[in-house]
Amino acid sequence: MEKVALIIVTFNRLDTLKKNLDHIRRQTRKPDYVLIVENASNDGTLEYLRNQREFDFLPMGQNIGWSGGLDIGMREANRKWGVDFFWLMDDDSFPSPRVLESLLSASQSIGENAIIGLEGYIFKNGIPRRQESIEGIIPVDFVLVDNALVPKKLMEVVGTPDPDYFIMAEDYEYCQRAKRNGFQIFLLSSKEKLVDRLHLGSQASSKSLIWRGYYQSRNHIFVLRDQFSWKGLMGYINRQLRFIIHAMIFGKTPMQTVKYRLMGIWDGIINKRGKTIDPLTLKRIF
């Protein structure tokens, strides 16, 4: 039987993490190993994990972001257990009981040469559109890596999500890298809701809209640098203009929001990678 390592990345959301782990315990097909990448939380998360025996964890000592956490988590799980699949997850994501079982079943039907996710997108004129929910296993341009199943074979050829992205657009970049190396991207779609995502980092009341806007605009420049197309460039310009106009009309802090988005565009152009804006303080890291 295939061995599966679940990689969870967490930061300052202890109560949410506990709820996430409760959903993992209810899986009809439980992961063989669970590795929690702890991004230097200050809310008691590390103390909680030290008292748990059923999960492994990696204390980072600093916030290395979502993509950084996935990168080091996958590498450590591969080194430690030599698993066949990686199941990737954010801490504010709550999968229904049959999710892992369904993902593995889908992988068996299409072969171990694909990323299979639960939320997929297709591109129209350079702009991502969420794939309509129809039953089945559907080819898409990219999926969210949150709750996605990644075979070890893909990691051996393609590697892991790029830690230099920190957060935002790592899903798209990773899927495009996989496709360039001959792998496929599929959406597992079902009539029943397979996962409940809180998207806590994207709440309108949170200043995360500011720093996420920075990383979103910056990281998509990286994608364009690595995989340039005129359609992709036009789509990028279209989206950024829409984000900026929306912030100016409806945003609570329009000038700050636009400032950081423009800063992200500039840092993408000069290829300034890694963690460059602190999510908690919004201070620039040089």
Backbone as numpy.savetxt, mean C-alpha at the origin, in Angstrom:
# Nx Ny Nz CAx CAy CAz Cx Cy Cz
1.30 -27.98 1.43 0.45 -26.79 1.43 1.33 -25.54 1.43
0.90 -24.52 0.68 1.69 -23.29 0.59 1.76 -22.59 1.94
2.92 -22.02 2.21 3.09 -21.24 3.44 2.91 -19.76 3.12
2.16 -19.09 3.98 1.82 -17.68 3.77 2.29 -16.87 4.97
2.97 -15.77 4.69 3.34 -14.81 5.73 2.51 -13.55 5.56
1.81 -13.18 6.60 1.07 -11.92 6.61 1.99 -10.82 7.12
2.12 -9.74 6.34 2.93 -8.59 6.72 1.99 -7.43 7.02
1.99 -6.96 8.26 1.17 -5.82 8.67 2.09 -4.66 9.04
1.82 -3.49 8.52 2.58 -2.29 8.87 1.70 -1.42 9.76
2.24 -1.00 10.91 1.43 -0.23 11.85 2.19 0.97 12.37
1.41 2.02 12.70 2.01 3.24 13.26 0.93 4.00 14.04
1.07 4.03 15.37 0.24 4.86 16.25 -1.27 4.59 16.13
-1.64 3.29 15.97 -3.07 2.98 15.90 -3.31 1.66 16.65
-3.00 1.64 17.93 -3.04 0.40 18.69 -4.44 -0.23 18.69
-5.48 0.55 18.99 -6.83 0.00 19.03 -7.24 -0.55 17.66
-6.86 0.17 16.62 -7.16 -0.28 15.26 -6.40 -1.57 14.94
-5.15 -1.63 15.34 -4.35 -2.84 15.13 -4.97 -4.05 15.83
-5.43 -3.85 17.06 -6.06 -4.96 17.79 -7.29 -5.47 17.04
-8.09 -4.57 16.49 -9.26 -4.98 15.72 -8.84 -5.73 14.46
-7.79 -5.23 13.81 -7.25 -5.91 12.63 -6.83 -7.34 12.97
-6.13 -7.51 14.08 -5.65 -8.84 14.47 -6.81 -9.77 14.83
-7.89 -9.23 15.37 -9.07 -10.04 15.63 -9.63 -10.61 14.33
-9.60 -9.82 13.27 -10.08 -10.30 11.97 -9.14 -11.37 11.40
-7.86 -11.24 11.68 -6.92 -12.26 11.22 -7.18 -13.59 11.94
-7.48 -13.52 13.21 -7.77 -14.74 13.98 -8.99 -15.47 13.45
-9.92 -14.75 12.79 -11.16 -15.35 12.31 -11.04 -15.94 10.90
-9.88 -15.83 10.29 -9.73 -16.35 8.94 -9.96 -17.86 8.88
-10.70 -18.31 7.87 -10.92 -19.74 7.70 -9.62 -20.45 7.32
-8.76 -19.74 6.63 -7.41 -20.24 6.34 -6.45 -19.21 6.92
-5.91 -19.50 8.06 -5.05 -18.55 8.76 -3.66 -18.51 8.11
-3.03 -17.34 8.12 -1.64 -17.28 7.65 -0.74 -18.13 8.53
0.30 -18.70 7.94 1.22 -19.53 8.72 2.08 -18.69 9.66
2.34 -17.47 9.25 3.16 -16.56 10.06 2.57 -15.15 9.96
2.70 -14.41 11.03 2.27 -13.00 11.04 3.46 -12.17 11.52
3.87 -11.21 10.69 4.96 -10.32 11.04 4.45 -8.88 11.01
4.53 -8.21 12.16 4.06 -6.83 12.27 5.26 -5.89 12.28
5.30 -5.00 11.31 6.36 -3.99 11.24 5.88 -2.78 12.02
6.55 -2.49 13.14 6.13 -1.44 14.07 6.98 -0.19 13.81
6.34 0.85 13.27 7.04 2.03 12.79 7.24 3.10 13.87
7.75 2.67 15.02 8.10 3.62 16.10 6.88 4.36 16.63
5.82 3.62 16.93 4.63 4.23 17.53 4.93 4.72 18.94
4.17 5.71 19.40 4.33 6.22 20.77 3.03 6.10 21.57
2.19 5.12 21.15 0.88 4.96 21.80 0.76 3.63 22.55
1.88 2.97 22.83 1.85 1.71 23.54 1.83 0.48 22.66
1.92 0.67 21.34 1.88 -0.47 20.43 3.03 -1.44 20.68
4.22 -0.91 20.83 5.38 -1.78 21.02 5.26 -2.59 22.31
4.80 -1.96 23.37 4.62 -2.67 24.65 3.58 -3.78 24.50
2.51 -3.49 23.77 1.48 -4.50 23.53 2.06 -5.69 22.78
2.81 -5.42 21.72 3.35 -6.50 20.90 4.36 -7.36 21.68
5.07 -6.75 22.59 6.03 -7.52 23.39 5.34 -8.55 24.28
4.06 -8.34 24.56 3.31 -9.26 25.40 2.48 -10.27 24.60
2.64 -10.27 23.28 1.92 -11.21 22.44 2.85 -12.33 21.99
2.38 -13.56 22.06 3.21 -14.70 21.67 2.84 -15.26 20.30
1.65 -14.91 19.80 1.19 -15.52 18.55 1.66 -14.77 17.31
2.26 -13.57 17.49 2.72 -12.79 16.36 4.20 -12.44 16.52
4.90 -12.35 15.40 6.25 -11.80 15.40 6.16 -10.31 15.06
7.16 -9.55 15.50 7.14 -8.13 15.17 8.57 -7.61 15.01
8.66 -6.53 14.23 9.93 -5.85 13.99 9.81 -4.41 14.46
10.49 -4.01 15.54 10.48 -2.60 15.96 11.48 -1.80 15.12
10.99 -0.80 14.42 11.84 -0.06 13.48 12.66 1.04 14.13
12.15 1.62 15.22 12.87 2.73 15.83 12.62 4.06 15.15
12.01 4.04 13.98 11.63 5.26 13.26 10.51 4.91 12.28
9.79 5.92 11.84 8.71 5.69 10.90 9.29 5.61 9.49
9.33 4.39 8.94 9.88 4.20 7.60 8.78 4.14 6.54
7.53 4.39 6.97 6.44 4.48 6.01 5.85 3.13 5.64
4.80 3.20 4.81 4.09 2.00 4.36 4.96 1.16 3.44
5.54 1.78 2.42 6.34 1.01 1.47 7.62 0.51 2.12
8.23 1.32 3.00 9.41 0.86 3.71 9.11 -0.32 4.62
7.94 -0.28 5.28 7.54 -1.38 6.14 7.29 -2.66 5.36
6.65 -2.55 4.19 6.43 -3.73 3.36 7.75 -4.30 2.86
8.63 -3.43 2.46 9.94 -3.86 1.95 10.69 -4.68 2.99
10.88 -4.12 4.17 11.66 -4.83 5.18 10.89 -6.04 5.73
9.56 -5.94 5.81 8.77 -7.05 6.30 8.83 -8.25 5.37
8.71 -8.03 4.07 8.79 -9.13 3.12 10.17 -9.76 3.13
11.19 -8.94 3.19 12.56 -9.47 3.20 12.82 -10.30 4.45
12.36 -9.82 5.59 12.58 -10.54 6.84 11.79 -11.85 6.87
10.54 -11.82 6.40 9.73 -13.04 6.38 10.34 -14.08 5.45
10.84 -13.61 4.31 11.48 -14.53 3.37 12.75 -15.14 3.97
13.53 -14.31 4.65 14.76 -14.81 5.28 14.46 -15.78 6.41
13.46 -15.47 7.19 13.18 -16.23 8.41 12.40 -17.52 8.15
11.45 -17.47 7.19 10.55 -18.61 7.03 10.54 -19.20 5.62
11.05 -18.49 4.63 11.04 -19.02 3.28 9.67 -19.39 2.77
8.72 -18.45 2.90 7.32 -18.73 2.58 7.07 -18.72 1.08
5.88 -19.17 0.68 5.49 -19.21 -0.73 4.73 -17.95 -1.16
4.03 -17.32 -0.19 3.24 -16.13 -0.49 3.38 -15.10 0.63
3.22 -13.84 0.22 3.14 -12.73 1.18 1.75 -12.12 1.06
1.09 -11.99 2.19 -0.21 -11.31 2.25 0.05 -9.97 2.92
-0.15 -8.87 2.18 0.25 -7.54 2.62 -0.96 -6.79 3.17
-0.74 -6.06 4.29 -1.91 -5.43 4.92 -1.56 -4.19 5.72
-2.43 -3.19 5.61 -2.37 -2.01 6.46 -3.11 -2.33 7.76
-2.80 -1.60 8.83 -3.39 -1.93 10.13 -4.85 -1.50 10.26
-5.35 -0.63 9.37 -6.75 -0.21 9.46 -7.61 -0.92 8.42
-7.24 -2.14 8.11 -7.93 -2.94 7.12 -8.46 -4.21 7.78
-9.74 -4.51 7.57 -10.38 -5.62 8.28 -10.97 -6.62 7.28
-10.22 -7.68 6.96 -10.69 -8.65 5.97 -11.77 -9.57 6.52
-12.72 -9.93 5.67 -13.74 -10.90 6.05 -13.10 -12.28 6.21
-13.78 -13.21 6.88 -13.14 -14.48 7.26 -12.58 -15.31 6.12
-13.11 -15.22 4.92 -12.68 -16.10 3.83 -11.70 -15.44 2.87
-11.15 -14.30 3.23 -10.31 -13.57 2.28 -9.05 -14.34 1.90
-8.26 -14.77 2.86 -7.02 -15.46 2.51 -7.32 -16.75 1.77
-8.32 -17.48 2.21 -8.71 -18.71 1.52 -9.08 -18.42 0.06
-9.82 -17.33 -0.16 -10.24 -16.97 -1.52 -9.06 -16.53 -2.37
-8.14 -15.78 -1.80 -6.96 -15.34 -2.54 -6.11 -16.52 -2.98
-5.92 -17.48 -2.09 -5.12 -18.66 -2.43 -5.81 -19.51 -3.49
-7.12 -19.61 -3.40 -7.88 -20.35 -4.41 -7.75 -19.67 -5.77
-7.83 -18.35 -5.79 -7.68 -17.61 -7.04 -6.28 -17.81 -7.62
-5.27 -17.80 -6.75 -3.90 -18.01 -7.21 -3.73 -19.38 -7.84
-4.36 -20.39 -7.27 -4.27 -21.74 -7.83 -4.91 -21.82 -9.21
-5.95 -21.04 -9.43 -6.66 -21.11 -10.72 -5.93 -20.37 -11.83
-5.13 -19.35 -11.49 -4.44 -18.58 -12.53 -2.94 -18.83 -12.54
-2.41 -19.54 -11.54 -0.97 -19.80 -11.48 -0.25 -18.77 -10.64
0.93 -19.12 -10.20 1.69 -18.27 -9.29 2.53 -17.24 -10.05
1.91 -16.53 -10.95 2.62 -15.51 -11.72 1.89 -14.19 -11.71
1.24 -13.89 -10.57 0.41 -12.69 -10.54 0.29 -12.13 -9.13
0.08 -10.81 -9.07 -0.39 -10.17 -7.86 -1.92 -10.19 -7.92
-2.55 -10.60 -6.82 -4.01 -10.61 -6.76 -4.45 -9.69 -5.62
-5.22 -8.67 -5.94 -5.68 -7.71 -4.95 -7.19 -7.66 -4.84
-7.66 -6.87 -3.89 -9.11 -6.76 -3.64 -9.69 -5.42 -4.08
-8.84 -4.51 -4.55 -9.33 -3.25 -5.13 -8.44 -2.92 -6.31
-9.06 -2.89 -7.50 -8.28 -2.74 -8.72 -8.69 -1.55 -9.56
-7.76 -1.13 -10.42 -7.97 0.06 -11.25 -7.51 -0.20 -12.68
-8.18 0.47 -13.60 -7.77 0.49 -15.00 -7.55 1.95 -15.39
-6.70 2.16 -16.40 -6.41 3.52 -16.82 -7.23 3.88 -18.06
-7.80 5.08 -18.02 -8.49 5.65 -19.16 -7.93 7.05 -19.40
-7.26 7.19 -20.55 -6.62 8.47 -20.89 -5.63 8.92 -19.81
-4.90 7.95 -19.27 -3.88 8.27 -18.29 -4.39 8.49 -16.88
-5.69 8.31 -16.64 -6.28 8.54 -15.33 -6.83 7.22 -14.79
-6.46 6.85 -13.55 -6.95 5.58 -13.00 -8.43 5.64 -12.66
-9.15 4.60 -13.05 -10.56 4.48 -12.74 -10.76 3.16 -12.00
-11.51 3.22 -10.91 -11.75 1.99 -10.16 -12.57 1.01 -10.99
-12.10 -0.23 -11.02 -12.80 -1.27 -11.78 -14.16 -1.55 -11.15
-15.17 -1.61 -11.99 -16.52 -1.91 -11.51 -16.54 -3.29 -10.87
-17.31 -3.42 -9.81 -17.37 -4.67 -9.06 -18.23 -5.70 -9.79
-17.57 -6.59 -10.49 -18.25 -7.72 -11.10 -17.60 -8.98 -10.55
-18.37 -10.04 -10.48 -17.89 -11.26 -9.84 -16.77 -11.89 -10.65
-15.71 -12.34 -9.98 -14.68 -13.11 -10.67 -13.27 -12.58 -10.46
-12.37 -13.12 -11.26 -10.96 -12.73 -11.23 -10.70 -11.92 -12.49
-10.42 -10.64 -12.33 -10.45 -9.69 -13.44 -9.06 -9.08 -13.65
-8.53 -9.10 -14.87 -7.25 -8.42 -15.13 -7.41 -6.91 -15.04
-6.48 -6.24 -14.37 -6.52 -4.79 -14.20 -5.12 -4.22 -14.41
-5.03 -2.89 -14.43 -3.73 -2.25 -14.59 -2.92 -2.25 -13.29
-3.61 -2.04 -12.16 -2.93 -2.16 -10.88 -3.95 -2.37 -9.78
-3.47 -2.89 -8.65 -4.32 -3.10 -7.47 -3.68 -2.41 -6.27
-4.48 -2.13 -5.26 -3.91 -1.72 -3.99 -3.18 -2.91 -3.40
-1.98 -2.69 -2.89 -1.26 -3.82 -2.29 -1.81 -4.15 -0.91
-2.59 -3.26 -0.32 -3.26 -3.57 0.93 -4.22 -4.73 0.70
-3.99 -5.85 1.39 -4.74 -7.10 1.27 -4.41 -7.89 0.01
-3.38 -7.52 -0.71 -2.99 -8.25 -1.91 -2.14 -9.47 -1.55
-2.20 -10.48 -2.41 -1.39 -11.69 -2.26 -0.29 -11.64 -3.31
0.97 -11.75 -2.83 2.13 -11.67 -3.70 2.92 -12.97 -3.60
3.14 -13.67 -4.71 3.90 -14.92 -4.65 5.40 -14.65 -4.47
6.07 -15.58 -3.82 7.51 -15.45 -3.61 8.26 -15.34 -4.94
7.77 -16.05 -5.94 8.41 -16.01 -7.26 8.49 -14.58 -7.77
7.43 -13.82 -7.55 7.41 -12.43 -8.01 8.44 -11.61 -7.25
8.52 -11.82 -5.94 9.51 -11.08 -5.15 10.93 -11.40 -5.61
11.18 -12.66 -5.94 12.53 -13.06 -6.36 12.93 -12.37 -7.66
11.96 -12.12 -8.54 12.26 -11.50 -9.83 12.16 -9.98 -9.77
11.11 -9.47 -9.13 10.78 -8.05 -9.16 11.30 -7.30 -7.93
11.40 -8.01 -6.80 11.76 -7.35 -5.55 10.53 -6.99 -4.73
10.65 -5.96 -3.94 9.60 -5.54 -3.01 9.13 -4.13 -3.37
8.03 -3.64 -2.77 7.66 -2.23 -2.96 8.83 -1.31 -2.62
8.98 -0.27 -3.39 10.14 0.62 -3.28 10.08 1.43 -1.98
11.03 1.23 -1.05 10.99 1.97 0.22 11.19 3.47 0.05
11.77 3.90 -1.08 11.99 5.33 -1.31 10.69 6.09 -1.55
9.59 5.38 -1.77 8.31 6.05 -1.98 7.70 6.49 -0.65
8.09 5.87 0.46 7.58 6.15 1.79 6.09 5.80 1.89
5.26 6.52 1.18 3.83 6.21 1.10 3.27 6.91 -0.14
2.22 6.31 -0.71 1.52 6.82 -1.89 2.20 6.36 -3.19
1.41 5.82 -4.09 1.79 5.40 -5.45 2.68 4.17 -5.49
3.03 3.62 -4.32 3.87 2.42 -4.32 3.11 1.24 -4.93
1.77 1.23 -4.78 0.96 0.16 -5.38 1.13 0.14 -6.89
0.92 1.32 -7.49 0.98 1.43 -8.94 2.38 1.10 -9.45
3.40 1.67 -8.80 4.77 1.42 -9.26 5.12 -0.06 -9.19
4.74 -0.71 -8.09 5.08 -2.12 -7.90 4.38 -2.99 -8.95
3.11 -2.70 -9.21 2.38 -3.47 -10.21 2.95 -3.27 -11.61
3.33 -2.04 -11.93 3.91 -1.79 -13.25 5.26 -2.47 -13.40
6.04 -2.49 -12.34 7.32 -3.20 -12.36 7.09 -4.70 -12.56
6.08 -5.23 -11.90 5.74 -6.64 -12.06 5.35 -6.95 -13.51
4.52 -6.09 -14.09 4.07 -6.32 -15.47 5.23 -6.27 -16.45
6.18 -5.36 -16.22 7.34 -5.28 -17.11 8.18 -6.54 -17.05
8.06 -7.30 -15.97 8.82 -8.53 -15.82 7.99 -9.78 -16.09
6.86 -9.60 -16.76 6.09 -10.75 -17.22 5.03 -11.26 -16.28
4.78 -10.57 -15.18 3.73 -11.00 -14.24 2.42 -10.29 -14.57
1.34 -10.83 -14.05 0.01 -10.28 -14.30 -0.57 -9.66 -13.03
-1.57 -8.82 -13.22 -2.24 -8.15 -12.10 -3.72 -8.46 -12.19
-4.26 -9.00 -11.10 -5.68 -9.39 -11.10 -6.40 -8.80 -9.90
-7.68 -8.49 -10.13 -8.59 -8.11 -9.06 -9.49 -9.30 -8.75
-9.55 -9.67 -7.47 -10.51 -10.68 -7.03 -11.76 -9.94 -6.56
-12.83 -10.08 -7.31 -14.05 -9.34 -7.04 -15.15 -10.30 -6.60
-15.96 -9.85 -5.65 -17.03 -10.68 -5.12 -18.25 -9.82 -4.80
-19.43 -10.45 -4.82 -20.65 -9.73 -4.45 -20.63 -9.33 -2.98
-20.04 -10.18 -2.16 -19.92 -9.84 -0.75 -18.72 -8.93 -0.53
-18.78 -8.11 0.51 -17.69 -7.20 0.81 -16.55 -8.00 1.43
-15.40 -8.00 0.76 -14.29 -8.82 1.21 -13.45 -8.15 2.28
-13.41 -6.82 2.25 -12.58 -6.12 3.24 -13.19 -4.77 3.55
-13.10 -4.39 4.81 -13.56 -3.08 5.26 -12.33 -2.23 5.56
-12.13 -1.18 4.79 -10.98 -0.29 4.97 -11.43 1.02 5.60
-10.75 1.42 6.66 -11.11 2.68 7.31 -10.50 3.89 6.61
-9.35 3.69 5.93 -8.65 4.80 5.27 -8.43 5.95 6.26
-7.93 5.62 7.44 -7.79 6.63 8.49 -6.87 7.77 8.09
-5.86 7.48 7.29 -4.94 8.53 6.88 -5.51 9.50 5.88
-6.69 9.22 5.37 -7.28 10.07 4.33 -8.49 10.85 4.81
-8.72 10.91 6.12 -9.87 11.64 6.64 -9.72 13.14 6.40
-10.83 13.77 6.07 -10.80 15.19 5.73 -10.35 16.06 6.90
-10.56 15.58 8.13 -10.19 16.36 9.29 -8.71 16.22 9.64
-8.03 15.38 8.92 -6.63 15.10 9.24 -5.70 15.92 8.36
-4.58 16.37 8.95 -3.59 17.08 8.15 -2.84 16.13 7.24
-3.19 14.84 7.32 -2.58 13.88 6.40 -2.91 14.22 4.96
-4.04 14.92 4.72 -4.35 15.33 3.36 -3.26 16.22 2.80
-2.55 16.93 3.67 -1.47 17.80 3.22 -0.25 16.98 2.86
0.23 16.15 3.81 1.45 15.41 3.50 1.22 14.28 2.51
0.01 13.71 2.50 -0.29 12.70 1.49 -0.32 13.32 0.10
-0.83 14.55 0.00 -0.81 15.25 -1.27 0.60 15.49 -1.75
1.49 15.82 -0.82 2.91 16.01 -1.17 3.48 14.72 -1.76
3.32 13.61 -1.03 3.92 12.36 -1.49 3.24 11.82 -2.75
1.93 12.06 -2.87 1.24 11.61 -4.07 1.77 12.32 -5.32
1.89 13.65 -5.23 2.37 14.40 -6.40 3.84 14.10 -6.69
4.64 13.92 -5.64 6.07 13.62 -5.84 6.28 12.23 -6.43
5.61 11.22 -5.84 5.89 9.84 -6.23 5.41 9.51 -7.64
4.34 10.16 -8.08 3.89 9.92 -9.45 4.88 10.51 -10.46
5.64 11.51 -10.05 6.74 11.98 -10.91 7.78 10.88 -11.05
8.07 10.16 -9.95 9.02 9.05 -10.02 8.54 7.98 -11.01
7.24 7.69 -10.98 6.69 6.71 -11.92 6.90 7.19 -13.35
6.63 8.47 -13.59 6.82 9.02 -14.94 8.28 8.98 -15.36
9.19 9.23 -14.43 10.62 9.18 -14.75 11.02 7.78 -15.20
10.47 6.77 -14.51 10.86 5.38 -14.79 10.09 4.78 -15.95
8.85 5.26 -16.19 7.99 4.64 -17.20 7.29 5.74 -17.99
8.05 6.57 -18.66 7.46 7.75 -19.29 6.56 7.39 -20.47
5.43 8.10 -20.52 4.57 8.09 -21.70 3.87 9.44 -21.75
3.56 9.91 -22.95 2.88 11.19 -23.07 1.47 11.12 -22.49
0.82 9.97 -22.65 -0.51 9.81 -22.07 -0.44 9.88 -20.55
0.59 9.24 -19.98 0.77 9.29 -18.53 1.04 10.70 -18.05
1.85 11.45 -18.79 2.16 12.83 -18.42 0.91 13.70 -18.47
0.11 13.56 -19.52 -1.11 14.35 -19.64 -2.09 14.00 -18.51
-2.16 12.71 -18.18 -3.02 12.29 -17.09 -2.55 12.86 -15.76
-1.23 12.89 -15.56 -0.66 13.44 -14.32 -0.99 14.92 -14.20
-0.77 15.69 -15.26 -1.05 17.12 -15.24 -2.54 17.35 -14.96
-3.39 16.58 -15.62 -4.84 16.70 -15.43 -5.20 16.49 -13.97
-4.70 15.43 -13.36 -5.05 15.11 -11.97 -4.53 16.17 -11.01
-3.28 16.62 -11.21 -2.73 17.60 -10.28 -3.48 18.92 -10.35
-3.86 19.33 -11.53 -4.63 20.56 -11.67 -5.98 20.43 -10.96
-6.60 19.27 -11.09 -7.89 19.05 -10.43 -7.73 19.06 -8.91
-6.67 18.43 -8.40 -6.42 18.44 -6.96 -6.21 19.87 -6.45
-5.43 20.66 -7.18 -5.12 22.02 -6.76 -6.37 22.90 -6.80
-7.14 22.80 -7.87 -8.36 23.60 -7.99 -9.35 23.23 -6.88
-9.49 21.94 -6.62 -10.41 21.49 -5.57 -9.97 22.02 -4.20
-8.64 21.98 -3.95 -8.12 22.49 -2.66 -8.38 23.98 -2.53
-8.21 24.74 -3.61 -8.40 26.18 -3.56 -9.87 26.54 -3.32
-10.79 25.74 -3.84 -12.20 26.06 -3.71 -12.81 25.50 -2.43
-12.46 24.25 -2.09 -13.14 23.56 -0.99 -12.24 23.26 0.20
-10.95 23.42 0.07 -10.03 23.01 1.12 -10.10 23.88 2.36
-9.82 23.26 3.54 -9.80 24.01 4.80 -8.53 24.84 4.94
-7.43 24.35 4.37 -6.16 25.08 4.39 -5.60 25.11 2.97
-6.25 25.86 2.08 -5.90 25.77 0.65 -4.47 26.16 0.33
-3.96 27.22 0.94 -2.62 27.67 0.59 -1.57 26.66 1.02
-1.74 26.09 2.23 -0.79 25.09 2.70 -0.88 23.80 1.87
-2.08 23.41 1.54 -2.27 22.20 0.74 -1.61 22.34 -0.63
-1.85 23.46 -1.29 -1.27 23.69 -2.61 0.25 23.82 -2.50
0.73 24.49 -1.47 2.17 24.65 -1.27 2.87 23.30 -1.22
2.32 22.37 -0.42 2.98 21.07 -0.28 2.84 20.23 -1.54
1.73 20.37 -2.25 1.58 19.62 -3.50 2.59 20.12 -4.54
2.77 21.43 -4.63 3.76 21.98 -5.56 5.18 21.60 -5.13
5.41 21.56 -3.82 6.69 21.13 -3.31 6.97 19.68 -3.72
5.92 18.85 -3.67 6.06 17.46 -4.09 6.42 17.34 -5.55
5.79 18.16 -6.38 6.11 18.14 -7.81 7.57 18.50 -8.03
8.04 19.53 -7.33 9.43 19.95 -7.49 10.40 18.87 -7.01
10.10 18.26 -5.87 10.99 17.22 -5.34 10.99 15.99 -6.24
9.88 15.74 -6.92 9.87 14.66 -7.89 10.76 14.98 -9.08
10.70 16.22 -9.53 11.53 16.63 -10.68 13.01 16.52 -10.35
13.41 16.92 -9.13 14.83 16.86 -8.76 15.19 15.50 -8.16
14.24 14.58 -8.15 14.48 13.19 -7.73 14.86 13.08 -6.26
14.16 13.82 -5.41 14.41 13.77 -3.97 13.52 12.69 -3.37
14.11 11.56 -3.01 13.35 10.37 -2.61 13.42 10.13 -1.11
12.63 9.14 -0.68 12.62 8.77 0.73 11.65 9.60 1.54
11.83 9.57 2.86 10.99 10.35 3.77 11.51 11.78 3.80
10.77 12.68 3.21 11.23 14.07 3.07 10.33 15.06 3.80
9.11 14.64 4.14 8.20 15.44 4.96 7.76 14.57 6.13
7.91 15.06 7.35 7.48 14.30 8.52 5.96 14.38 8.65
5.26 13.24 8.64 3.80 13.28 8.69 3.24 13.91 9.96
3.96 13.81 11.07 3.43 14.33 12.32 3.61 15.84 12.45
4.73 16.36 11.98 5.05 17.77 12.16 4.95 18.59 10.88
4.93 17.91 9.75 4.98 18.54 8.42 6.31 19.24 8.18
7.30 18.96 9.00 8.62 19.57 8.80 9.35 18.87 7.67
10.11 19.64 6.96 10.89 19.12 5.83 12.17 18.46 6.36
12.47 17.30 5.79 13.67 16.55 6.17 14.68 16.68 5.05
15.82 17.22 5.36 16.84 17.45 4.32 17.91 16.37 4.39
